[in-house]
Amino acid sequence: MTKDYYNQNAKEFVENTLNADMTSLYNRFEKYLKKGDKILDLGCGSGRDSLYFISKGYEVVAADYSEALVKMASDLLDQEVMMLDMREMNFCDEFHGIWACASILHISRDEMEKVMANCERALKQGGIFYLSFKYGNKEAFRNERFFNDYNEGSFEDLMKGFPGLKVLETWKTRDVRVGREDECWLNILMVLI
C-alpha cells in the first residue's frame, strides 16, 4: 500500500521534498565520514540526499522500493538507482555509511529486526548508520501510508537485539518542510563496533 502511494504520488512527493534543507543532518552524519567513502542512500526518494553526497565526493549507491521514485531519482542523479526492498537486502561489509532518512519508518515492527540486521551486515566495521522516524511509539496508517513511529525508549528496546550497533547520538528535530513544522522526528546515529 505504501509503495503504491509513492508510485501514484511520486511527482507531488518529489516537489514537496526535493528542496528541503537537510544541512544540519548532513553535517552530523558527515563528521564521521571521509571524502570518497561509500554511502548507501536507503529509500532515496527524490534523490535529493544522494545528489548532495555525490557533490561532496562520496561514492553513493541510491536505492528505493518505488519504481516511479527510482526513475525520477535516476534522472536527477544521472546514474542508475537500484530498485530495492530493504527487507530483502543482502549487501555484506560494503558501506562506510548508510543514510536512511525517513525510509525505514515504513517497515512494520514485526519486520524491523530483519531490516536492521540487513543494514548491520551491509556496514563496514566502524561504519555509520543514520536513520529517522516520526516521533512517537505506534504503528499507524496515515494519508495512505504505513508509519512505524519510535521514541527514545522504544528505539532503545529495538536495539537490545543488536549489540554490534552502538548508538552515538539521538536527537529530536522539527520537520523542515513548510507547513509541517509541528511534526517531530527522532534522529539516530549509530556505529558498527
One Martini backbone bead per residue (centre of mass of N, CA, C, O) as a GRO file, in nm:
protein
  193
    1MET     BB    1   0.058   0.062  -0.022
    2THR     BB    2   0.301   0.255   0.002
    3LYS     BB    3   0.418   0.205  -0.276
    4ASP     BB    4   0.168   0.299  -0.430
    5TYR     BB    5   0.171   0.585  -0.331
    6TYR     BB    6   0.450   0.664  -0.457
    7ASN     BB    7   0.373   0.597  -0.749
    8GLN     BB    8   0.113   0.797  -0.756
    9ASN     BB    9   0.294   1.053  -0.589
   10ALA     BB   10   0.581   1.133  -0.689
   11LYS     BB   11   0.571   1.424  -0.790
   12GLU     BB   12   0.468   1.554  -0.526
   13PHE     BB   13   0.688   1.445  -0.340
   14VAL     BB   14   0.927   1.579  -0.479
   15GLU     BB   15   0.827   1.873  -0.456
   16ASN     BB   16   0.814   1.855  -0.123
   17THR     BB   17   1.144   1.750  -0.084
   18LEU     BB   18   1.386   1.850  -0.265
   19ASN     BB   19   1.424   2.150  -0.093
   20ALA     BB   20   1.502   2.047   0.166
   21ASP     BB   21   1.682   2.136   0.457
   22MET     BB   22   1.960   1.905   0.557
   23THR     BB   23   2.229   2.018   0.677
   24SER     BB   24   2.233   1.932   0.980
   25LEU     BB   25   2.233   1.627   0.912
   26TYR     BB   26   2.476   1.606   0.735
   27ASN     BB   27   2.687   1.710   0.940
   28ARG     BB   28   2.657   1.476   1.144
   29PHE     BB   29   2.731   1.246   0.946
   30GLU     BB   30   3.008   1.360   0.815
   31LYS     BB   31   3.195   1.354   1.077
   32TYR     BB   32   3.231   1.018   1.011
   33LEU     BB   33   3.357   1.096   0.732
   34LYS     BB   34   3.514   1.053   0.410
   35LYS     BB   35   3.628   1.113   0.127
   36GLY     BB   36   3.497   0.844  -0.080
   37ASP     BB   37   3.294   0.718   0.063
   38LYS     BB   38   3.049   0.464   0.103
   39ILE     BB   39   2.697   0.513   0.028
   40LEU     BB   40   2.372   0.432   0.145
   41ASP     BB   41   2.062   0.528   0.001
   42LEU     BB   42   1.787   0.436   0.189
   43GLY     BB   43   1.534   0.560   0.049
   44CYS     BB   44   1.579   0.818  -0.166
   45GLY     BB   45   1.358   0.904  -0.345
   46SER     BB   46   1.440   1.185  -0.520
   47GLY     BB   47   1.776   1.220  -0.455
   48ARG     BB   48   1.872   1.457  -0.280
   49ASP     BB   49   2.096   1.327  -0.096
   50SER     BB   50   2.269   1.200  -0.313
   51LEU     BB   51   2.342   1.461  -0.456
   52TYR     BB   52   2.498   1.578  -0.222
   53PHE     BB   53   2.707   1.347  -0.175
   54ILE     BB   54   2.828   1.358  -0.457
   55SER     BB   55   2.920   1.663  -0.437
   56LYS     BB   56   3.124   1.563  -0.183
   57GLY     BB   57   3.274   1.277  -0.290
   58TYR     BB   58   3.091   1.040  -0.278
   59GLU     BB   59   2.994   0.711  -0.289
   60VAL     BB   60   2.673   0.628  -0.440
   61VAL     BB   61   2.398   0.425  -0.335
   62ALA     BB   62   2.085   0.423  -0.474
   63ALA     BB   63   1.760   0.344  -0.313
   64ASP     BB   64   1.433   0.199  -0.401
   65TYR     BB   65   1.080   0.072  -0.405
   66SER     BB   66   0.991   0.282  -0.616
   67GLU     BB   67   0.966   0.307  -0.947
   68ALA     BB   68   0.914   0.613  -0.978
   69LEU     BB   69   1.153   0.708  -0.794
   70VAL     BB   70   1.379   0.569  -0.943
   71LYS     BB   71   1.342   0.731  -1.203
   72MET     BB   72   1.367   1.021  -1.088
   73ALA     BB   73   1.643   0.983  -0.949
   74SER     BB   74   1.802   0.898  -1.199
   75ASP     BB   75   1.761   1.165  -1.346
   76LEU     BB   76   1.888   1.353  -1.133
   77LEU     BB   77   2.174   1.183  -1.108
   78ASP     BB   78   2.274   1.032  -1.363
   79GLN     BB   79   2.201   0.743  -1.234
   80GLU     BB   80   2.160   0.446  -1.111
   81VAL     BB   81   1.880   0.316  -0.941
   82MET     BB   82   1.783   0.102  -0.709
   83MET     BB   83   1.575  -0.169  -0.682
   84LEU     BB   84   1.466  -0.195  -0.330
   85ASP     BB   85   1.419  -0.427  -0.067
   86MET     BB   86   1.518  -0.406   0.260
   87ARG     BB   87   1.417  -0.701   0.341
   88GLU     BB   88   1.625  -0.824   0.092
   89MET     BB   89   1.891  -0.732   0.165
   90ASN     BB   90   2.260  -0.840   0.071
   91PHE     BB   91   2.477  -0.690   0.190
   92CYS     BB   92   2.850  -0.699   0.257
   93ASP     BB   93   3.082  -0.506   0.375
   94GLU     BB   94   3.037  -0.205   0.194
   95PHE     BB   95   2.974   0.042   0.400
   96HIS     BB   96   3.044   0.352   0.564
   97GLY     BB   97   2.734   0.433   0.497
   98ILE     BB   98   2.395   0.489   0.617
   99TRP     BB   99   2.107   0.645   0.463
  100ALA     BB  100   1.779   0.667   0.648
  101CYS     BB  101   1.560   0.893   0.546
  102ALA     BB  102   1.245   0.835   0.593
  103SER     BB  103   1.217   0.491   0.546
  104ILE     BB  104   1.209   0.271   0.778
  105LEU     BB  105   0.924   0.379   0.883
  106HIS     BB  106   0.770   0.159   0.677
  107ILE     BB  107   0.838  -0.062   0.881
  108SER     BB  108   0.744  -0.309   1.058
  109ARG     BB  109   0.800  -0.447   1.363
  110ASP     BB  110   0.812  -0.753   1.253
  111GLU     BB  111   1.057  -0.644   1.033
  112MET     BB  112   1.286  -0.472   1.168
  113GLU     BB  113   1.510  -0.675   1.243
  114LYS     BB  114   1.577  -0.755   0.954
  115VAL     BB  115   1.663  -0.472   0.855
  116MET     BB  116   1.882  -0.420   1.067
  117ALA     BB  117   2.053  -0.667   0.989
  118ASN     BB  118   2.104  -0.579   0.696
  119CYS     BB  119   2.253  -0.317   0.774
  120GLU     BB  120   2.474  -0.433   0.950
  121ARG     BB  121   2.596  -0.613   0.720
  122ALA     BB  122   2.656  -0.367   0.515
  123LEU     BB  123   2.862  -0.272   0.708
  124LYS     BB  124   3.142  -0.153   0.805
  125GLN     BB  125   3.372  -0.119   1.011
  126GLY     BB  126   3.273   0.186   1.155
  127GLY     BB  127   3.007   0.235   1.048
  128ILE     BB  128   2.746   0.457   0.953
  129PHE     BB  129   2.405   0.517   1.094
  130TYR     BB  130   2.123   0.674   0.956
  131LEU     BB  131   1.803   0.753   1.117
  132SER     BB  132   1.437   0.810   1.078
  133PHE     BB  133   1.149   0.913   1.277
  134LYS     BB  134   0.862   0.949   1.382
  135TYR     BB  135   0.741   1.074   1.671
  136GLY     BB  136   0.687   0.788   1.889
  137ASN     BB  137   0.465   0.474   1.970
  138LYS     BB  138   0.363   0.356   1.665
  139GLU     BB  139   0.129   0.210   1.445
  140ALA     BB  140   0.024   0.361   1.122
  141PHE     BB  141  -0.216   0.501   0.914
  142ARG     BB  142  -0.121   0.776   0.687
  143ASN     BB  143  -0.204   0.887   0.399
  144GLU     BB  144  -0.169   0.582   0.271
  145ARG     BB  145   0.051   0.520   0.499
  146PHE     BB  146   0.298   0.350   0.666
  147PHE     BB  147   0.386   0.384   1.020
  148ASN     BB  148   0.685   0.374   1.237
  149ASP     BB  149   0.707   0.486   1.554
  150TYR     BB  150   0.961   0.650   1.756
  151ASN     BB  151   1.131   0.655   2.055
  152GLU     BB  152   1.379   0.624   2.269
  153GLY     BB  153   1.266   0.368   2.416
  154SER     BB  154   1.176   0.190   2.170
  155PHE     BB  155   1.453   0.193   2.033
  156GLU     BB  156   1.615   0.067   2.260
  157ASP     BB  157   1.464  -0.201   2.253
  158LEU     BB  158   1.544  -0.281   1.964
  159MET     BB  159   1.871  -0.267   2.020
  160LYS     BB  160   1.909  -0.522   2.205
  161GLY     BB  161   1.956  -0.709   1.931
  162PHE     BB  162   2.226  -0.494   1.866
  163PRO     BB  163   2.540  -0.489   1.991
  164GLY     BB  164   2.701  -0.383   1.722
  165LEU     BB  165   2.517  -0.128   1.767
  166LYS     BB  166   2.607   0.204   1.840
  167VAL     BB  167   2.486   0.470   1.999
  168LEU     BB  168   2.572   0.815   1.958
  169GLU     BB  169   2.290   0.958   1.865
  170THR     BB  170   2.003   1.148   1.983
  171TRP     BB  171   1.740   1.348   1.816
  172LYS     BB  172   1.530   1.622   1.785
  173THR     BB  173   1.306   1.737   1.522
  174ARG     BB  174   1.180   1.946   1.294
  175ASP     BB  175   1.019   1.999   1.029
  176VAL     BB  176   1.135   2.160   0.718
  177ARG     BB  177   0.865   2.181   0.602
  178VAL     BB  178   0.624   2.359   0.488
  179GLY     BB  179   0.362   2.313   0.727
  180ARG     BB  180   0.543   2.083   0.925
  181GLU     BB  181   0.659   2.201   1.207
  182ASP     BB  182   0.480   2.008   1.410
  183GLU     BB  183   0.670   1.786   1.333
  184CYS     BB  184   0.843   1.509   1.470
  185TRP     BB  185   1.182   1.379   1.505
  186LEU     BB  186   1.384   1.087   1.511
  187ASN     BB  187   1.733   1.078   1.553
  188ILE     BB  188   2.001   0.849   1.438
  189LEU     BB  189   2.332   0.747   1.544
  190MET     BB  190   2.548   0.482   1.430
  191VAL     BB  191   2.784   0.214   1.506
  192LEU     BB  192   3.002  -0.031   1.398
  193ILE     BB  193   3.189  -0.241   1.636
   0.00000   0.00000   0.00000
